[in-house]
């Protein structure tokens, strides 16, 4: 699927991802005025991966040959996408920039023969690319070990929300409780949604916890532990409604033990100035500093203690509301600087 962002861009930029969609590449493609290409075939069927990659290789070569871009901006994973683009760029002397949404050999295949093979491929392609972009410095450090050049950190970004607090949304989702908390998740095994639910159980009379994301997956995991009356699995709601919900909740939760994670949800919370409780990952602290309330661990007890500190004191809630609002202003300025640096990387000489 080709999506044109700005056909008047001085340099023809093709942003390509082997996935149905990438929010990160969608945003970066718009900033660069590039044409965005999201390619997929038999997506999610692991046993058909060899066939999928052959088909995507051929489709990518055909599209690149037809479009003849000056700059190819390819996303890893899968590493086979930038490898394919490297072949084209070498043949036609074009510029290749790779965006590492993750380092595939570490994020998905942390050890074993397959991880070692993928790491060799990643090491080869990152060293040959003109430049590499990453969403935080932890991935930058890994790329440095692989010999990558021109590494630029471009954090994900969410523009300040225009939605305002709505009693209508609160009434709909609060279930009569005084406080409402939001916890968006995708269902990754290291997301501690069970612990968040257990922590919320302590506040069953005053707090309603909303889980957004795949409801069947999350409900199944939580109900293996306990069945709670103050948990609401809202699933995937329309975007305008979700914006209203985020602007109307009292606090947000984002607890995970994924070591390299910088959840996009945290940026959404910042855009809405929501007091946020987070696990203390290095990548999170790097960007958000002391604007979030960090748990000591991902245990239900420590999550519960953080929730209690917010619910028990209006002053503490106001303090963290102001902290995250100030951080959003910093993120706006930082985004402008990073995009300017990224645009400089795409400049080509004719």
C-alpha positions in Angstrom: 0.0 0.0 0.0 1.5 3.4 -1.1 0.6 6.5 0.8 1.8 9.8 -0.5 2.7 12.4 2.2 4.0 15.3 0.1 4.6 14.9 -3.6 6.3 18.3 -3.7 9.2 17.1 -1.5 12.6 18.2 -2.9 14.0 14.7 -2.7 12.0 11.7 -3.4 11.8 9.6 -0.3 10.3 6.2 0.0 9.5 4.9 3.5 9.0 1.2 3.5 7.8 -1.3 6.2 7.1 -5.0 6.0 4.0 -4.9 8.2 0.4 -3.9 7.8 1.1 -0.6 9.6 3.8 1.2 11.6 2.7 4.3 13.6 6.3 5.3 14.0 7.1 5.2 10.2 3.7 6.8 9.5 4.7 9.8 11.6 8.3 10.0 10.4 7.1 9.7 6.8 4.8 12.6 7.2 7.5 14.7 8.7 9.8 14.0 5.8 7.2 14.3 3.1 7.9 10.8 1.9 5.8 8.1 0.2 4.9 5.5 2.8 4.7 1.8 1.8 3.3 -0.8 4.1 3.7 -4.3 2.7 2.3 -7.5 4.0 1.6 -11.1 2.9 0.2 -13.9 5.0 1.0 -11.7 8.0 1.3 -13.4 11.4 1.6 -17.0 10.0 5.0 -17.9 11.3 5.1 -21.3 9.5 4.8 -19.5 6.2 7.5 -16.9 6.9 9.9 -18.2 4.1 7.2 -17.8 1.5 6.2 -14.4 2.9 9.7 -13.0 2.7 10.2 -14.2 -0.8 7.0 -12.5 -1.9 7.8 -9.3 0.0 11.3 -9.2 -1.5 9.9 -9.4 -5.0 7.2 -6.8 -4.3 9.7 -4.4 -2.8 12.2 -4.7 -5.7 9.3 -4.0 -8.1 8.1 -0.9 -6.2 11.7 0.5 -5.8 12.4 0.0 -9.5 9.2 1.8 -10.4 9.5 4.6 -7.9 13.3 5.2 -8.2 13.5 7.2 -4.9 16.5 9.3 -4.0 16.3 8.1 -0.4 15.0 4.8 0.9 13.9 4.8 4.6 13.4 1.2 5.6 12.3 -0.2 9.0 13.8 -3.1 10.9 12.4 -5.5 11.9 12.2 -7.5 9.8 15.9 -7.1 8.8 15.0 -8.6 5.4 13.3 -5.4 4.5 16.4 -3.1 4.8 18.6 -5.9 3.3 16.4 -5.9 0.2 16.5 -2.1 0.1 20.3 -2.2 0.5 20.6 -4.3 -2.7 18.6 -1.7 -4.6 20.5 1.2 -3.2 23.8 -0.3 -4.0 22.8 -1.1 -7.6 21.3 2.4 -8.2 23.6 4.4 -5.9 20.8 5.7 -3.7 20.9 6.6 -0.1 19.6 4.0 2.5 18.5 5.1 6.0 17.3 2.4 8.4 14.9 3.0 11.2 15.3 0.4 14.0 11.9 0.2 15.7 13.8 -2.6 17.5 17.0 -4.6 17.1 15.3 -7.8 15.8 18.0 -10.3 17.0 17.6 -9.0 20.6 13.9 -8.0 20.8 12.4 -11.2 19.3 15.1 -13.8 19.2 17.3 -13.1 22.3 19.5 -16.2 22.0 20.2 -19.3 19.9 21.3 -20.0 16.4 18.5 -17.9 14.8 19.4 -14.9 16.9 23.1 -15.2 16.0 22.2 -15.5 12.3 19.9 -12.4 12.4 22.6 -10.5 14.3 25.1 -11.1 11.5 22.6 -9.8 9.0 21.8 -6.8 11.1 25.5 -6.1 11.7 26.1 -6.2 7.9 23.2 -4.0 6.9 23.6 -1.3 9.6 27.3 -0.9 8.7 26.4 -0.5 5.0 23.5 2.0 5.5 24.2 5.7 5.2 22.5 6.3 8.5 20.4 4.6 11.2 17.7 6.0 13.4 16.4 4.5 16.8 13.6 5.4 19.3 16.0 5.5 22.3 19.6 5.3 23.3 19.5 1.6 24.4 19.1 0.5 20.7 21.7 3.1 19.7 24.3 1.4 22.0 23.5 -1.9 20.4 24.0 -0.5 16.9 27.3 1.1 17.9 28.5 -2.4 18.8 27.6 -3.5 15.3 29.6 -0.7 13.7 26.6 1.4 12.6 27.2 4.9 11.2 25.3 8.2 11.7 23.1 7.0 14.5 20.3 9.4 15.3 17.9 9.0 18.1 14.4 10.1 17.1 11.9 9.5 19.9 8.3 8.7 19.1 6.0 11.6 19.5 2.3 12.4 20.1 1.0 15.9 19.6 -0.7 17.6 22.5 -4.3 16.4 22.8 -7.1 18.8 22.0 -9.6 16.8 24.1 -10.8 18.1 27.5 -12.1 16.4 30.6 -15.6 15.2 30.1 -18.0 14.1 32.8 -20.0 12.3 30.1 -17.1 9.9 29.5 -16.4 9.6 33.2 -20.0 8.7 33.9 -20.0 6.1 31.1 -16.9 4.3 32.3 -16.5 5.0 36.0 -19.1 2.5 37.1 -20.0 4.9 39.9 -16.4 5.0 41.3 -14.7 8.2 42.4 -11.6 7.6 40.4 -10.9 6.2 37.0 -7.5 4.7 35.8 -6.5 3.7 32.3 -4.1 0.9 31.3 -3.6 0.4 27.5 -1.8 -2.8 26.6 -1.1 -5.0 23.5 -0.9 -8.2 25.4 2.9 -8.9 25.4 3.8 -11.6 28.0 6.1 -9.2 29.9 3.4 -6.6 30.3 2.3 -7.0 33.9 -1.4 -6.6 33.4 -2.2 -9.2 36.0 -0.2 -7.3 38.6 -2.0 -4.0 37.7 -5.3 -5.7 38.2 -4.3 -7.2 41.5 -3.1 -3.8 42.7 -6.4 -2.2 41.7 -8.3 -4.8 43.8 -7.3 -3.0 46.9 -9.3 0.0 45.7 -12.4 -1.8 44.6 -14.7 0.7 46.2 -13.1 3.9 44.8 -11.3 3.0 41.6 -12.4 1.7 38.2 -9.5 0.3 36.1 -10.0 0.4 32.3 -7.9 -1.9 30.2 -7.8 -1.0 26.5 -6.4 -3.4 23.9 -7.3 -7.0 22.9 -10.0 -7.7 25.5 -10.2 -11.5 25.1 -6.4 -11.9 25.6 -6.2 -9.6 28.6 -9.4 -10.9 30.3 -8.2 -14.5 30.0 -4.9 -13.6 31.6 -6.3 -11.6 34.5 -9.2 -14.0 35.3 -6.6 -16.8 35.7 -5.5 -14.9 38.8 -8.7 -13.3 40.0 -12.1 -12.0 38.8 -12.5 -8.3 39.7 -15.6 -6.1 39.9 -13.6 -2.9 39.3 -11.9 -3.9 36.1 -13.5 -2.9 32.7 -12.1 -4.4 29.5 -13.0 -1.7 27.0 -11.1 -3.2 24.1 -10.5 -1.0 21.0 -12.8 2.0 21.0 -13.1 4.7 18.2 -10.2 7.2 18.3 -12.3 10.2 19.1 -13.9 8.3 22.1 -10.5 7.1 23.3 -9.2 10.7 23.2 -12.1 11.7 25.4 -11.4 8.8 27.8 -7.7 9.7 28.1 -8.5 13.3 28.9 -11.0 12.3 31.5 -9.2 9.7 33.6 -7.5 10.5 36.9 -4.3 8.4 36.4 -2.7 6.0 34.0 -0.7 2.8 34.4 2.1 1.4 32.2 3.8 -1.5 34.0 6.1 -3.9 32.0 9.2 -5.9 32.5 10.3 -5.6 28.8 13.9 -4.2 29.2 14.0 -2.2 26.0 10.5 -0.9 26.0 9.5 2.8 25.7 5.7 2.4 25.4 3.9 4.7 23.0 1.2 4.9 25.6 3.4 7.0 27.8 3.6 9.6 25.1 -0.2 9.6 24.7 -0.5 10.1 28.5 1.9 13.1 28.3 -0.1 14.6 25.5 -3.1 14.5 27.8 -1.3 15.6 31.0 -2.3 12.4 32.8 -0.5 11.6 36.1 1.2 8.3 35.2 2.6 5.4 37.1 5.3 3.5 35.2 7.9 0.8 35.7 11.4 2.3 35.9 13.0 1.1 32.7 16.1 2.9 31.6 14.6 3.9 28.3 11.6 5.5 30.1 13.7 7.4 32.6 15.9 8.6 29.8 13.1 10.4 28.2 10.7 11.2 31.0 13.0 11.9 33.9 11.1 12.6 37.1 7.8 13.5 35.3 6.4 10.0 36.0 5.7 8.2 39.3 7.9 5.1 39.2 7.2 1.9 41.0 9.9 0.2 43.0 9.1 -3.1 41.2 6.3 -4.5 39.0 4.8 -6.4 42.0 1.1 -5.8 42.9 2.2 -4.4 46.2 4.5 -1.8 44.8 2.0 -0.8 42.1 -0.7 -0.6 44.7 1.5 1.7 46.8 2.0 4.1 43.8 -1.8 4.1 43.1 -2.4 4.9 46.8 -0.1 7.8 46.8 -2.0 9.4 43.9 -5.5 8.6 45.1 -4.8 9.7 48.7 -3.5 13.2 47.9 -5.0 15.8 45.5 -1.7 17.7 45.9 0.4 14.7 44.7 -2.0 14.2 41.7 -1.7 17.9 40.9 2.1 17.7 41.2 2.4 14.9 38.7 -0.1 16.5 36.4 2.1 19.6 36.2 5.2 17.5 35.8 3.9 15.6 32.8 2.5 18.8 31.3 5.9 20.5 31.5 7.5 17.4 30.0 5.2 17.6 27.0 6.4 21.1 26.3 10.0 19.8 26.4 9.1 16.9 24.0 7.6 19.4 21.5 10.9 21.3 21.3 13.0 18.1 21.3 10.8 16.7 18.4 11.5 19.8 16.3 15.3 19.4 16.8 15.3 15.7 16.0 13.2 16.1 12.8 15.5 18.8 11.6 18.5 16.5 12.0 16.6 13.7 10.3 15.8 15.9 7.3 19.5 16.8 7.0 20.3 13.1 6.7 17.9 12.8 3.7 19.5 15.6 1.7 21.1 14.3 -1.5 23.2 16.0 -4.2 22.1 15.8 -7.8 
